[in-house]
Amino acid sequence: MNSTWKSSETIWRNPDRIFEVEVKKRVHVCRLRLNIELNCIEMEDNGYVLLSSCRVYSVRAKSTSHKMDNEVFMSFTLYSTLLILKMYLLAIITGQIRLRKKAFANPEDAMRHGGVEFFREDPDVERYRRAHRNDMENIFPFLFLGAIYSVLDPNPTIARTHFRIFFLCRVIHTAAYVLALKAPTRSVAYSIAQLPCFSMALQILFAVSSYW
């Protein structure tokens, strides 16, 4: 967001002399909503006339810079987006395996690709489906908890640690699921990913407990 500095003058006139007062205001060159108060006052008693006084008393910038001030929320947005992209990728891979294995969940799809005999289940397809379902069961609650937790003004380093642990554990969990890694890799990743979620939930409850 570009910004410039402009000057405005408030001039007091007297029969003998002129006082000039320069007021510097920072003007943001972006989409701004300005609340401007204009005053035109004559002060005849003291012999001075205030020709014009323009005071900008509220500037609310409808710009992305204000929204990006919340470092915690931006970190949450990063990891949340990566998790959602991972879910999309898993869904796409599941569909491709269905086509390759010719194992369709609906008879009309099976008829289109060779016959009703392909209306069946396949172990690989089901493994990817279970991994995707597990993602939905865990990532959606994280999105809710993380969004509320971000507005509680937590420590940015601690908050980022919460988000990063959950993200890494969910990636490991998915890899362990689809690659059939040796147990208990998947269970450990799942369990560790729950810790930041429980931590955020407890902090949220503590913050709103006074509204009981």
Disulfide bonds with the S-S distance in Angstrom:
none
